[in-house]
């Protein structure tokens, strides 16, 4: 008698668990929930890319300091200027390649 009750209860619990799992999966694949999932994943990817870029910049600065110290190029704090890259405006000729230029 107890055996039958045990297996009946186990089967009922497994059925409820499976039904709940299937319903959650179906709700997750519904058309109205897909944009929210895509937006969340895109935001997470953006955060990972931003963190990677920050790590790369930090590593570059550290390596640059190591090279400057190894070469004896450590600047004084009074005479040091921040480096800037030259600004070149993008024009149509720099973005496209024309046949007559070749």
LINLIN-V706856 format. One record per pair of residues at least 24 apart in sequence whose ideal C-beta (glycine too) atoms are under 7 Angstrom apart, sorted by the first residue. I is the first residue (numbers start at 1). J is the second residue. Records with the same first field share a line. If there is no record, write none. Layout:
I->J, J
This chain:
none
